Amino acid sequence: GRWWVGWVREAVVSTQSTGNELFMLSRDAEVKKASRASIIFAQPLKSDGPPPAKRRKNSESMENGNEVETSRTIIRVKQNTVVNEVTSIIHPEIREASEYFGKIKMWIQLQVPKIEDGNNFGVSIQEDTISEVGGYFEYLRSAFDECYRYHGTRGKIASKVMKYPSLDDYAQYLCEVDCKQFQLIRILTNELKMIYSCVYDILNKNSEKIKQPRSQTSINLY
């Protein structure tokens, strides 16, 4: 039957509202701010004066009356809270879509009749639909994996940030990776809406041939 109609329509509406709420252009600044806030520096120790061994070094670190920072110790690099927020919402959407597309693919496969000569136009429609839905299924699986690879990439950059705290380029690189991931999830959300719409369209237009690929008249002739 047309059991897929309800959940496709609901999924399109749900994904549309999710995208509008989470991925406003104004949130780009939030991602950058959260990236900078994720780098935790050690608090300086309070004392009446510098240790004797450091006294001469600190006195030489004065330039034009301004003290030059001699050490920056990073004790932790936290996750980006904004990226984690949108990832935790889009992941279930991708997982649910993948499961449903897998079920649709299997359902169409089970409708394919036995191989016979002639009158295979409906069968070709079934095969094309299986290929189309299967392509979307594989795309969502790869997109799901890509979201997890982000953490591995970010972890490597975070280790560089902690090892070389005086190099601002690594901190900037960390920020750029977070912004790139946010944009990737935003694009993925829009594409998910288009995929739902395309799957609904192809199933709706070809539902009769998918359910009954060969006409009843031809079946009776055999």
PyMOL CGO cylinders between C-alpha atoms (Angstrom):
from pymol import cmd
from pymol.cgo import CYLINDER

trace = [
    CYLINDER, 0.00, 0.00, 0.00, 0.97, 3.63, 0.44, 0.3, 1, 1, 1, 1, 1, 1,
    CYLINDER, 0.97, 3.63, 0.44, 2.32, 3.21, 3.98, 0.3, 1, 1, 1, 1, 1, 1,
    CYLINDER, 2.32, 3.21, 3.98, 5.26, 5.50, 3.19, 0.3, 1, 1, 1, 1, 1, 1,
    CYLINDER, 5.26, 5.50, 3.19, 3.16, 8.60, 2.41, 0.3, 1, 1, 1, 1, 1, 1,
    CYLINDER, 3.16, 8.60, 2.41, 2.50, 9.64, 6.02, 0.3, 1, 1, 1, 1, 1, 1,
    CYLINDER, 2.50, 9.64, 6.02, 6.02, 9.49, 7.36, 0.3, 1, 1, 1, 1, 1, 1,
    CYLINDER, 6.02, 9.49, 7.36, 7.55, 11.19, 4.29, 0.3, 1, 1, 1, 1, 1, 1,
    CYLINDER, 7.55, 11.19, 4.29, 5.20, 14.16, 4.61, 0.3, 1, 1, 1, 1, 1, 1,
    CYLINDER, 5.20, 14.16, 4.61, 5.80, 14.36, 8.37, 0.3, 1, 1, 1, 1, 1, 1,
    CYLINDER, 5.80, 14.36, 8.37, 9.56, 14.09, 7.87, 0.3, 1, 1, 1, 1, 1, 1,
    CYLINDER, 9.56, 14.09, 7.87, 9.60, 16.95, 5.35, 0.3, 1, 1, 1, 1, 1, 1,
    CYLINDER, 9.60, 16.95, 5.35, 7.72, 19.23, 7.76, 0.3, 1, 1, 1, 1, 1, 1,
    CYLINDER, 7.72, 19.23, 7.76, 9.87, 18.18, 10.71, 0.3, 1, 1, 1, 1, 1, 1,
    CYLINDER, 9.87, 18.18, 10.71, 13.14, 18.72, 8.86, 0.3, 1, 1, 1, 1, 1, 1,
    CYLINDER, 13.14, 18.72, 8.86, 11.92, 22.08, 7.53, 0.3, 1, 1, 1, 1, 1, 1,
    CYLINDER, 11.92, 22.08, 7.53, 11.17, 23.37, 11.04, 0.3, 1, 1, 1, 1, 1, 1,
    CYLINDER, 11.17, 23.37, 11.04, 14.44, 21.98, 12.37, 0.3, 1, 1, 1, 1, 1, 1,
    CYLINDER, 14.44, 21.98, 12.37, 16.45, 23.74, 9.69, 0.3, 1, 1, 1, 1, 1, 1,
    CYLINDER, 16.45, 23.74, 9.69, 14.71, 27.08, 10.18, 0.3, 1, 1, 1, 1, 1, 1,
    CYLINDER, 14.71, 27.08, 10.18, 15.22, 26.97, 13.95, 0.3, 1, 1, 1, 1, 1, 1,
    CYLINDER, 15.22, 26.97, 13.95, 18.82, 25.79, 14.21, 0.3, 1, 1, 1, 1, 1, 1,
    CYLINDER, 18.82, 25.79, 14.21, 20.65, 27.11, 11.18, 0.3, 1, 1, 1, 1, 1, 1,
    CYLINDER, 20.65, 27.11, 11.18, 19.95, 30.80, 11.03, 0.3, 1, 1, 1, 1, 1, 1,
    CYLINDER, 19.95, 30.80, 11.03, 22.78, 32.83, 9.53, 0.3, 1, 1, 1, 1, 1, 1,
    CYLINDER, 22.78, 32.83, 9.53, 23.16, 34.72, 12.82, 0.3, 1, 1, 1, 1, 1, 1,
    CYLINDER, 23.16, 34.72, 12.82, 24.42, 31.53, 14.47, 0.3, 1, 1, 1, 1, 1, 1,
    CYLINDER, 24.42, 31.53, 14.47, 27.74, 31.70, 12.62, 0.3, 1, 1, 1, 1, 1, 1,
    CYLINDER, 27.74, 31.70, 12.62, 28.97, 34.17, 15.22, 0.3, 1, 1, 1, 1, 1, 1,
    CYLINDER, 28.97, 34.17, 15.22, 27.86, 31.79, 17.98, 0.3, 1, 1, 1, 1, 1, 1,
    CYLINDER, 27.86, 31.79, 17.98, 29.95, 28.99, 16.48, 0.3, 1, 1, 1, 1, 1, 1,
    CYLINDER, 29.95, 28.99, 16.48, 33.07, 31.17, 16.42, 0.3, 1, 1, 1, 1, 1, 1,
    CYLINDER, 33.07, 31.17, 16.42, 32.46, 32.38, 19.97, 0.3, 1, 1, 1, 1, 1, 1,
    CYLINDER, 32.46, 32.38, 19.97, 31.95, 28.82, 21.23, 0.3, 1, 1, 1, 1, 1, 1,
    CYLINDER, 31.95, 28.82, 21.23, 35.14, 27.73, 19.46, 0.3, 1, 1, 1, 1, 1, 1,
    CYLINDER, 35.14, 27.73, 19.46, 37.21, 30.39, 21.23, 0.3, 1, 1, 1, 1, 1, 1,
    CYLINDER, 37.21, 30.39, 21.23, 35.54, 29.59, 24.55, 0.3, 1, 1, 1, 1, 1, 1,
    CYLINDER, 35.54, 29.59, 24.55, 36.42, 25.91, 24.19, 0.3, 1, 1, 1, 1, 1, 1,
    CYLINDER, 36.42, 25.91, 24.19, 40.12, 26.68, 24.76, 0.3, 1, 1, 1, 1, 1, 1,
    CYLINDER, 40.12, 26.68, 24.76, 40.68, 26.73, 28.53, 0.3, 1, 1, 1, 1, 1, 1,
    CYLINDER, 40.68, 26.73, 28.53, 43.81, 28.47, 29.80, 0.3, 1, 1, 1, 1, 1, 1,
    CYLINDER, 43.81, 28.47, 29.80, 45.40, 27.81, 33.19, 0.3, 1, 1, 1, 1, 1, 1,
    CYLINDER, 45.40, 27.81, 33.19, 44.76, 30.46, 35.80, 0.3, 1, 1, 1, 1, 1, 1,
    CYLINDER, 44.76, 30.46, 35.80, 47.93, 32.35, 36.83, 0.3, 1, 1, 1, 1, 1, 1,
    CYLINDER, 47.93, 32.35, 36.83, 49.14, 31.74, 40.38, 0.3, 1, 1, 1, 1, 1, 1,
    CYLINDER, 49.14, 31.74, 40.38, 48.74, 34.66, 42.75, 0.3, 1, 1, 1, 1, 1, 1,
    CYLINDER, 48.74, 34.66, 42.75, 51.87, 35.74, 44.59, 0.3, 1, 1, 1, 1, 1, 1,
    CYLINDER, 51.87, 35.74, 44.59, 53.42, 38.88, 46.05, 0.3, 1, 1, 1, 1, 1, 1,
    CYLINDER, 53.42, 38.88, 46.05, 56.24, 38.80, 43.53, 0.3, 1, 1, 1, 1, 1, 1,
    CYLINDER, 56.24, 38.80, 43.53, 57.92, 36.60, 40.99, 0.3, 1, 1, 1, 1, 1, 1,
    CYLINDER, 57.92, 36.60, 40.99, 60.32, 33.87, 42.12, 0.3, 1, 1, 1, 1, 1, 1,
    CYLINDER, 60.32, 33.87, 42.12, 64.01, 34.90, 42.18, 0.3, 1, 1, 1, 1, 1, 1,
    CYLINDER, 64.01, 34.90, 42.18, 64.84, 32.79, 39.15, 0.3, 1, 1, 1, 1, 1, 1,
    CYLINDER, 64.84, 32.79, 39.15, 62.07, 34.47, 37.17, 0.3, 1, 1, 1, 1, 1, 1,
    CYLINDER, 62.07, 34.47, 37.17, 62.67, 38.02, 38.39, 0.3, 1, 1, 1, 1, 1, 1,
    CYLINDER, 62.67, 38.02, 38.39, 65.38, 38.87, 35.84, 0.3, 1, 1, 1, 1, 1, 1,
    CYLINDER, 65.38, 38.87, 35.84, 63.48, 37.25, 32.96, 0.3, 1, 1, 1, 1, 1, 1,
    CYLINDER, 63.48, 37.25, 32.96, 60.31, 39.16, 33.77, 0.3, 1, 1, 1, 1, 1, 1,
    CYLINDER, 60.31, 39.16, 33.77, 62.16, 42.41, 34.10, 0.3, 1, 1, 1, 1, 1, 1,
    CYLINDER, 62.16, 42.41, 34.10, 63.55, 41.87, 30.61, 0.3, 1, 1, 1, 1, 1, 1,
    CYLINDER, 63.55, 41.87, 30.61, 60.08, 41.19, 29.20, 0.3, 1, 1, 1, 1, 1, 1,
    CYLINDER, 60.08, 41.19, 29.20, 58.99, 44.81, 29.55, 0.3, 1, 1, 1, 1, 1, 1,
    CYLINDER, 58.99, 44.81, 29.55, 58.76, 46.67, 26.29, 0.3, 1, 1, 1, 1, 1, 1,
    CYLINDER, 58.76, 46.67, 26.29, 57.65, 50.31, 26.11, 0.3, 1, 1, 1, 1, 1, 1,
    CYLINDER, 57.65, 50.31, 26.11, 56.13, 50.05, 29.55, 0.3, 1, 1, 1, 1, 1, 1,
    CYLINDER, 56.13, 50.05, 29.55, 53.90, 47.09, 28.65, 0.3, 1, 1, 1, 1, 1, 1,
    CYLINDER, 53.90, 47.09, 28.65, 54.47, 43.61, 29.99, 0.3, 1, 1, 1, 1, 1, 1,
    CYLINDER, 54.47, 43.61, 29.99, 54.84, 40.95, 27.31, 0.3, 1, 1, 1, 1, 1, 1,
    CYLINDER, 54.84, 40.95, 27.31, 53.11, 37.64, 28.03, 0.3, 1, 1, 1, 1, 1, 1,
    CYLINDER, 53.11, 37.64, 28.03, 55.83, 35.07, 28.71, 0.3, 1, 1, 1, 1, 1, 1,
    CYLINDER, 55.83, 35.07, 28.71, 53.73, 31.90, 29.01, 0.3, 1, 1, 1, 1, 1, 1,
    CYLINDER, 53.73, 31.90, 29.01, 50.32, 30.59, 27.97, 0.3, 1, 1, 1, 1, 1, 1,
    CYLINDER, 50.32, 30.59, 27.97, 49.35, 27.22, 29.38, 0.3, 1, 1, 1, 1, 1, 1,
    CYLINDER, 49.35, 27.22, 29.38, 46.29, 25.47, 27.96, 0.3, 1, 1, 1, 1, 1, 1,
    CYLINDER, 46.29, 25.47, 27.96, 44.91, 22.80, 30.27, 0.3, 1, 1, 1, 1, 1, 1,
    CYLINDER, 44.91, 22.80, 30.27, 41.89, 21.69, 28.21, 0.3, 1, 1, 1, 1, 1, 1,
    CYLINDER, 41.89, 21.69, 28.21, 40.12, 22.07, 24.85, 0.3, 1, 1, 1, 1, 1, 1,
    CYLINDER, 40.12, 22.07, 24.85, 36.39, 21.46, 25.23, 0.3, 1, 1, 1, 1, 1, 1,
    CYLINDER, 36.39, 21.46, 25.23, 33.93, 20.54, 22.50, 0.3, 1, 1, 1, 1, 1, 1,
    CYLINDER, 33.93, 20.54, 22.50, 32.12, 23.26, 20.58, 0.3, 1, 1, 1, 1, 1, 1,
    CYLINDER, 32.12, 23.26, 20.58, 28.73, 23.53, 22.28, 0.3, 1, 1, 1, 1, 1, 1,
    CYLINDER, 28.73, 23.53, 22.28, 26.87, 24.95, 19.26, 0.3, 1, 1, 1, 1, 1, 1,
    CYLINDER, 26.87, 24.95, 19.26, 28.17, 22.30, 16.86, 0.3, 1, 1, 1, 1, 1, 1,
    CYLINDER, 28.17, 22.30, 16.86, 27.33, 19.59, 19.39, 0.3, 1, 1, 1, 1, 1, 1,
    CYLINDER, 27.33, 19.59, 19.39, 23.81, 20.97, 19.74, 0.3, 1, 1, 1, 1, 1, 1,
    CYLINDER, 23.81, 20.97, 19.74, 22.99, 20.85, 16.02, 0.3, 1, 1, 1, 1, 1, 1,
    CYLINDER, 22.99, 20.85, 16.02, 24.78, 17.51, 15.59, 0.3, 1, 1, 1, 1, 1, 1,
    CYLINDER, 24.78, 17.51, 15.59, 22.73, 15.88, 18.35, 0.3, 1, 1, 1, 1, 1, 1,
    CYLINDER, 22.73, 15.88, 18.35, 19.55, 16.96, 16.54, 0.3, 1, 1, 1, 1, 1, 1,
    CYLINDER, 19.55, 16.96, 16.54, 20.46, 16.10, 12.95, 0.3, 1, 1, 1, 1, 1, 1,
    CYLINDER, 20.46, 16.10, 12.95, 21.97, 12.68, 13.76, 0.3, 1, 1, 1, 1, 1, 1,
    CYLINDER, 21.97, 12.68, 13.76, 18.59, 11.08, 14.69, 0.3, 1, 1, 1, 1, 1, 1,
    CYLINDER, 18.59, 11.08, 14.69, 17.07, 12.61, 11.55, 0.3, 1, 1, 1, 1, 1, 1,
    CYLINDER, 17.07, 12.61, 11.55, 19.73, 11.00, 9.34, 0.3, 1, 1, 1, 1, 1, 1,
    CYLINDER, 19.73, 11.00, 9.34, 19.47, 7.68, 11.17, 0.3, 1, 1, 1, 1, 1, 1,
    CYLINDER, 19.47, 7.68, 11.17, 15.69, 7.59, 10.81, 0.3, 1, 1, 1, 1, 1, 1,
    CYLINDER, 15.69, 7.59, 10.81, 15.84, 8.50, 7.11, 0.3, 1, 1, 1, 1, 1, 1,
    CYLINDER, 15.84, 8.50, 7.11, 18.43, 5.79, 6.46, 0.3, 1, 1, 1, 1, 1, 1,
    CYLINDER, 18.43, 5.79, 6.46, 16.28, 3.17, 8.18, 0.3, 1, 1, 1, 1, 1, 1,
    CYLINDER, 16.28, 3.17, 8.18, 13.16, 4.13, 6.23, 0.3, 1, 1, 1, 1, 1, 1,
    CYLINDER, 13.16, 4.13, 6.23, 14.97, 4.26, 2.89, 0.3, 1, 1, 1, 1, 1, 1,
    CYLINDER, 14.97, 4.26, 2.89, 16.38, 0.83, 3.59, 0.3, 1, 1, 1, 1, 1, 1,
    CYLINDER, 16.38, 0.83, 3.59, 12.86, -0.47, 4.26, 0.3, 1, 1, 1, 1, 1, 1,
    CYLINDER, 12.86, -0.47, 4.26, 11.50, 1.14, 1.10, 0.3, 1, 1, 1, 1, 1, 1,
    CYLINDER, 11.50, 1.14, 1.10, 14.31, -0.37, -0.94, 0.3, 1, 1, 1, 1, 1, 1,
    CYLINDER, 14.31, -0.37, -0.94, 13.58, -3.83, 0.46, 0.3, 1, 1, 1, 1, 1, 1,
    CYLINDER, 13.58, -3.83, 0.46, 9.82, -3.39, -0.03, 0.3, 1, 1, 1, 1, 1, 1,
    CYLINDER, 9.82, -3.39, -0.03, 10.24, -2.52, -3.73, 0.3, 1, 1, 1, 1, 1, 1,
    CYLINDER, 10.24, -2.52, -3.73, 12.70, -5.41, -4.16, 0.3, 1, 1, 1, 1, 1, 1,
    CYLINDER, 12.70, -5.41, -4.16, 10.08, -7.82, -2.85, 0.3, 1, 1, 1, 1, 1, 1,
    CYLINDER, 10.08, -7.82, -2.85, 7.58, -6.54, -5.44, 0.3, 1, 1, 1, 1, 1, 1,
    CYLINDER, 7.58, -6.54, -5.44, 9.84, -7.48, -8.35, 0.3, 1, 1, 1, 1, 1, 1,
    CYLINDER, 9.84, -7.48, -8.35, 8.27, -10.44, -10.22, 0.3, 1, 1, 1, 1, 1, 1,
    CYLINDER, 8.27, -10.44, -10.22, 10.11, -13.42, -11.60, 0.3, 1, 1, 1, 1, 1, 1,
    CYLINDER, 10.11, -13.42, -11.60, 12.17, -12.95, -14.76, 0.3, 1, 1, 1, 1, 1, 1,
    CYLINDER, 12.17, -12.95, -14.76, 10.15, -13.39, -17.95, 0.3, 1, 1, 1, 1, 1, 1,
    CYLINDER, 10.15, -13.39, -17.95, 10.43, -12.39, -21.60, 0.3, 1, 1, 1, 1, 1, 1,
    CYLINDER, 10.43, -12.39, -21.60, 8.58, -9.23, -22.53, 0.3, 1, 1, 1, 1, 1, 1,
    CYLINDER, 8.58, -9.23, -22.53, 6.36, -6.80, -20.62, 0.3, 1, 1, 1, 1, 1, 1,
    CYLINDER, 6.36, -6.80, -20.62, 9.24, -5.69, -18.39, 0.3, 1, 1, 1, 1, 1, 1,
    CYLINDER, 9.24, -5.69, -18.39, 8.58, -1.94, -18.49, 0.3, 1, 1, 1, 1, 1, 1,
    CYLINDER, 8.58, -1.94, -18.49, 7.18, -1.95, -14.96, 0.3, 1, 1, 1, 1, 1, 1,
    CYLINDER, 7.18, -1.95, -14.96, 10.13, -4.01, -13.77, 0.3, 1, 1, 1, 1, 1, 1,
    CYLINDER, 10.13, -4.01, -13.77, 12.53, -1.41, -15.17, 0.3, 1, 1, 1, 1, 1, 1,
    CYLINDER, 12.53, -1.41, -15.17, 10.66, 1.26, -13.20, 0.3, 1, 1, 1, 1, 1, 1,
    CYLINDER, 10.66, 1.26, -13.20, 11.10, -0.81, -10.07, 0.3, 1, 1, 1, 1, 1, 1,
    CYLINDER, 11.10, -0.81, -10.07, 14.84, -1.19, -10.73, 0.3, 1, 1, 1, 1, 1, 1,
    CYLINDER, 14.84, -1.19, -10.73, 15.25, 2.54, -11.37, 0.3, 1, 1, 1, 1, 1, 1,
    CYLINDER, 15.25, 2.54, -11.37, 13.40, 3.35, -8.15, 0.3, 1, 1, 1, 1, 1, 1,
    CYLINDER, 13.40, 3.35, -8.15, 15.53, 0.90, -6.17, 0.3, 1, 1, 1, 1, 1, 1,
    CYLINDER, 15.53, 0.90, -6.17, 18.65, 2.50, -7.62, 0.3, 1, 1, 1, 1, 1, 1,
    CYLINDER, 18.65, 2.50, -7.62, 17.42, 6.02, -6.80, 0.3, 1, 1, 1, 1, 1, 1,
    CYLINDER, 17.42, 6.02, -6.80, 16.42, 5.24, -3.22, 0.3, 1, 1, 1, 1, 1, 1,
    CYLINDER, 16.42, 5.24, -3.22, 19.59, 3.17, -2.75, 0.3, 1, 1, 1, 1, 1, 1,
    CYLINDER, 19.59, 3.17, -2.75, 21.70, 6.12, -3.84, 0.3, 1, 1, 1, 1, 1, 1,
    CYLINDER, 21.70, 6.12, -3.84, 20.07, 8.36, -1.24, 0.3, 1, 1, 1, 1, 1, 1,
    CYLINDER, 20.07, 8.36, -1.24, 20.53, 5.61, 1.35, 0.3, 1, 1, 1, 1, 1, 1,
    CYLINDER, 20.53, 5.61, 1.35, 24.28, 5.38, 0.67, 0.3, 1, 1, 1, 1, 1, 1,
    CYLINDER, 24.28, 5.38, 0.67, 24.65, 9.17, 0.67, 0.3, 1, 1, 1, 1, 1, 1,
    CYLINDER, 24.65, 9.17, 0.67, 23.08, 9.46, 4.11, 0.3, 1, 1, 1, 1, 1, 1,
    CYLINDER, 23.08, 9.46, 4.11, 25.30, 6.70, 5.46, 0.3, 1, 1, 1, 1, 1, 1,
    CYLINDER, 25.30, 6.70, 5.46, 28.43, 8.49, 4.24, 0.3, 1, 1, 1, 1, 1, 1,
    CYLINDER, 28.43, 8.49, 4.24, 27.13, 11.81, 5.64, 0.3, 1, 1, 1, 1, 1, 1,
    CYLINDER, 27.13, 11.81, 5.64, 26.56, 10.13, 9.00, 0.3, 1, 1, 1, 1, 1, 1,
    CYLINDER, 26.56, 10.13, 9.00, 30.15, 8.87, 9.03, 0.3, 1, 1, 1, 1, 1, 1,
    CYLINDER, 30.15, 8.87, 9.03, 31.46, 12.29, 8.00, 0.3, 1, 1, 1, 1, 1, 1,
    CYLINDER, 31.46, 12.29, 8.00, 29.87, 13.87, 11.08, 0.3, 1, 1, 1, 1, 1, 1,
    CYLINDER, 29.87, 13.87, 11.08, 31.82, 11.49, 13.32, 0.3, 1, 1, 1, 1, 1, 1,
    CYLINDER, 31.82, 11.49, 13.32, 35.12, 12.04, 11.47, 0.3, 1, 1, 1, 1, 1, 1,
    CYLINDER, 35.12, 12.04, 11.47, 34.85, 15.70, 12.46, 0.3, 1, 1, 1, 1, 1, 1,
    CYLINDER, 34.85, 15.70, 12.46, 35.63, 14.81, 16.08, 0.3, 1, 1, 1, 1, 1, 1,
    CYLINDER, 35.63, 14.81, 16.08, 38.80, 12.96, 15.07, 0.3, 1, 1, 1, 1, 1, 1,
    CYLINDER, 38.80, 12.96, 15.07, 39.98, 15.89, 12.96, 0.3, 1, 1, 1, 1, 1, 1,
    CYLINDER, 39.98, 15.89, 12.96, 39.17, 18.39, 15.67, 0.3, 1, 1, 1, 1, 1, 1,
    CYLINDER, 39.17, 18.39, 15.67, 40.92, 16.28, 18.30, 0.3, 1, 1, 1, 1, 1, 1,
    CYLINDER, 40.92, 16.28, 18.30, 44.17, 16.32, 16.30, 0.3, 1, 1, 1, 1, 1, 1,
    CYLINDER, 44.17, 16.32, 16.30, 43.99, 20.09, 15.92, 0.3, 1, 1, 1, 1, 1, 1,
    CYLINDER, 43.99, 20.09, 15.92, 43.18, 20.51, 19.63, 0.3, 1, 1, 1, 1, 1, 1,
    CYLINDER, 43.18, 20.51, 19.63, 46.32, 18.56, 20.51, 0.3, 1, 1, 1, 1, 1, 1,
    CYLINDER, 46.32, 18.56, 20.51, 48.33, 21.02, 18.43, 0.3, 1, 1, 1, 1, 1, 1,
    CYLINDER, 48.33, 21.02, 18.43, 46.61, 23.93, 20.16, 0.3, 1, 1, 1, 1, 1, 1,
    CYLINDER, 46.61, 23.93, 20.16, 47.64, 22.54, 23.55, 0.3, 1, 1, 1, 1, 1, 1,
    CYLINDER, 47.64, 22.54, 23.55, 51.18, 21.74, 22.42, 0.3, 1, 1, 1, 1, 1, 1,
    CYLINDER, 51.18, 21.74, 22.42, 51.79, 25.11, 20.77, 0.3, 1, 1, 1, 1, 1, 1,
    CYLINDER, 51.79, 25.11, 20.77, 49.64, 27.61, 22.70, 0.3, 1, 1, 1, 1, 1, 1,
    CYLINDER, 49.64, 27.61, 22.70, 51.65, 30.58, 21.44, 0.3, 1, 1, 1, 1, 1, 1,
    CYLINDER, 51.65, 30.58, 21.44, 50.74, 29.87, 17.80, 0.3, 1, 1, 1, 1, 1, 1,
    CYLINDER, 50.74, 29.87, 17.80, 47.44, 31.59, 17.13, 0.3, 1, 1, 1, 1, 1, 1,
    CYLINDER, 47.44, 31.59, 17.13, 47.11, 29.91, 13.74, 0.3, 1, 1, 1, 1, 1, 1,
    CYLINDER, 47.11, 29.91, 13.74, 46.24, 26.58, 15.36, 0.3, 1, 1, 1, 1, 1, 1,
    CYLINDER, 46.24, 26.58, 15.36, 43.51, 28.24, 17.42, 0.3, 1, 1, 1, 1, 1, 1,
    CYLINDER, 43.51, 28.24, 17.42, 42.20, 29.90, 14.27, 0.3, 1, 1, 1, 1, 1, 1,
    CYLINDER, 42.20, 29.90, 14.27, 42.34, 26.58, 12.45, 0.3, 1, 1, 1, 1, 1, 1,
    CYLINDER, 42.34, 26.58, 12.45, 40.24, 25.03, 15.21, 0.3, 1, 1, 1, 1, 1, 1,
    CYLINDER, 40.24, 25.03, 15.21, 37.67, 27.80, 14.78, 0.3, 1, 1, 1, 1, 1, 1,
    CYLINDER, 37.67, 27.80, 14.78, 37.58, 27.32, 10.99, 0.3, 1, 1, 1, 1, 1, 1,
    CYLINDER, 37.58, 27.32, 10.99, 37.02, 23.57, 11.37, 0.3, 1, 1, 1, 1, 1, 1,
    CYLINDER, 37.02, 23.57, 11.37, 34.08, 24.22, 13.71, 0.3, 1, 1, 1, 1, 1, 1,
    CYLINDER, 34.08, 24.22, 13.71, 32.57, 26.73, 11.26, 0.3, 1, 1, 1, 1, 1, 1,
    CYLINDER, 32.57, 26.73, 11.26, 33.05, 24.30, 8.37, 0.3, 1, 1, 1, 1, 1, 1,
    CYLINDER, 33.05, 24.30, 8.37, 31.28, 21.53, 10.29, 0.3, 1, 1, 1, 1, 1, 1,
    CYLINDER, 31.28, 21.53, 10.29, 28.38, 23.84, 11.12, 0.3, 1, 1, 1, 1, 1, 1,
    CYLINDER, 28.38, 23.84, 11.12, 28.02, 24.78, 7.46, 0.3, 1, 1, 1, 1, 1, 1,
    CYLINDER, 28.02, 24.78, 7.46, 28.22, 21.10, 6.48, 0.3, 1, 1, 1, 1, 1, 1,
    CYLINDER, 28.22, 21.10, 6.48, 25.35, 20.21, 8.83, 0.3, 1, 1, 1, 1, 1, 1,
    CYLINDER, 25.35, 20.21, 8.83, 23.35, 23.17, 7.54, 0.3, 1, 1, 1, 1, 1, 1,
    CYLINDER, 23.35, 23.17, 7.54, 23.80, 21.97, 3.94, 0.3, 1, 1, 1, 1, 1, 1,
    CYLINDER, 23.80, 21.97, 3.94, 23.01, 18.40, 4.96, 0.3, 1, 1, 1, 1, 1, 1,
    CYLINDER, 23.01, 18.40, 4.96, 19.75, 19.53, 6.57, 0.3, 1, 1, 1, 1, 1, 1,
    CYLINDER, 19.75, 19.53, 6.57, 18.66, 21.28, 3.38, 0.3, 1, 1, 1, 1, 1, 1,
    CYLINDER, 18.66, 21.28, 3.38, 19.65, 18.28, 1.28, 0.3, 1, 1, 1, 1, 1, 1,
    CYLINDER, 19.65, 18.28, 1.28, 17.72, 15.97, 3.59, 0.3, 1, 1, 1, 1, 1, 1,
    CYLINDER, 17.72, 15.97, 3.59, 14.56, 17.99, 2.89, 0.3, 1, 1, 1, 1, 1, 1,
    CYLINDER, 14.56, 17.99, 2.89, 15.18, 17.71, -0.86, 0.3, 1, 1, 1, 1, 1, 1,
    CYLINDER, 15.18, 17.71, -0.86, 15.86, 13.96, -0.60, 0.3, 1, 1, 1, 1, 1, 1,
    CYLINDER, 15.86, 13.96, -0.60, 12.59, 13.41, 1.26, 0.3, 1, 1, 1, 1, 1, 1,
    CYLINDER, 12.59, 13.41, 1.26, 10.75, 15.39, -1.42, 0.3, 1, 1, 1, 1, 1, 1,
    CYLINDER, 10.75, 15.39, -1.42, 12.41, 13.48, -4.28, 0.3, 1, 1, 1, 1, 1, 1,
    CYLINDER, 12.41, 13.48, -4.28, 11.66, 10.08, -2.72, 0.3, 1, 1, 1, 1, 1, 1,
    CYLINDER, 11.66, 10.08, -2.72, 8.04, 11.07, -2.14, 0.3, 1, 1, 1, 1, 1, 1,
    CYLINDER, 8.04, 11.07, -2.14, 7.75, 12.31, -5.73, 0.3, 1, 1, 1, 1, 1, 1,
    CYLINDER, 7.75, 12.31, -5.73, 9.20, 9.21, -7.38, 0.3, 1, 1, 1, 1, 1, 1,
    CYLINDER, 9.20, 9.21, -7.38, 7.14, 6.83, -5.22, 0.3, 1, 1, 1, 1, 1, 1,
    CYLINDER, 7.14, 6.83, -5.22, 3.94, 8.81, -5.67, 0.3, 1, 1, 1, 1, 1, 1,
    CYLINDER, 3.94, 8.81, -5.67, 4.27, 8.99, -9.47, 0.3, 1, 1, 1, 1, 1, 1,
    CYLINDER, 4.27, 8.99, -9.47, 5.21, 5.33, -9.93, 0.3, 1, 1, 1, 1, 1, 1,
    CYLINDER, 5.21, 5.33, -9.93, 3.31, 3.63, -7.12, 0.3, 1, 1, 1, 1, 1, 1,
    CYLINDER, 3.31, 3.63, -7.12, 1.03, 1.63, -9.44, 0.3, 1, 1, 1, 1, 1, 1,
    CYLINDER, 1.03, 1.63, -9.44, 3.92, 0.23, -11.51, 0.3, 1, 1, 1, 1, 1, 1,
    CYLINDER, 3.92, 0.23, -11.51, 5.93, -0.47, -8.37, 0.3, 1, 1, 1, 1, 1, 1,
    CYLINDER, 5.93, -0.47, -8.37, 3.12, -2.49, -6.79, 0.3, 1, 1, 1, 1, 1, 1,
    CYLINDER, 3.12, -2.49, -6.79, 2.03, -4.17, -10.03, 0.3, 1, 1, 1, 1, 1, 1,
    CYLINDER, 2.03, -4.17, -10.03, 4.83, -4.02, -12.63, 0.3, 1, 1, 1, 1, 1, 1,
    CYLINDER, 4.83, -4.02, -12.63, 3.02, -6.28, -15.12, 0.3, 1, 1, 1, 1, 1, 1,
    CYLINDER, 3.02, -6.28, -15.12, -0.52, -5.66, -16.26, 0.3, 1, 1, 1, 1, 1, 1,
    CYLINDER, -0.52, -5.66, -16.26, -3.21, -8.17, -15.34, 0.3, 1, 1, 1, 1, 1, 1,
    CYLINDER, -3.21, -8.17, -15.34, -3.98, -8.79, -19.02, 0.3, 1, 1, 1, 1, 1, 1,
    CYLINDER, -3.98, -8.79, -19.02, -0.41, -9.90, -19.73, 0.3, 1, 1, 1, 1, 1, 1,
    CYLINDER, -0.41, -9.90, -19.73, -0.40, -12.11, -16.66, 0.3, 1, 1, 1, 1, 1, 1,
    CYLINDER, -0.40, -12.11, -16.66, -3.54, -13.90, -17.85, 0.3, 1, 1, 1, 1, 1, 1,
    CYLINDER, -3.54, -13.90, -17.85, -1.99, -14.50, -21.27, 0.3, 1, 1, 1, 1, 1, 1,
    CYLINDER, -1.99, -14.50, -21.27, 0.80, -16.45, -19.64, 0.3, 1, 1, 1, 1, 1, 1,
]
cmd.load_cgo(trace, "trace")
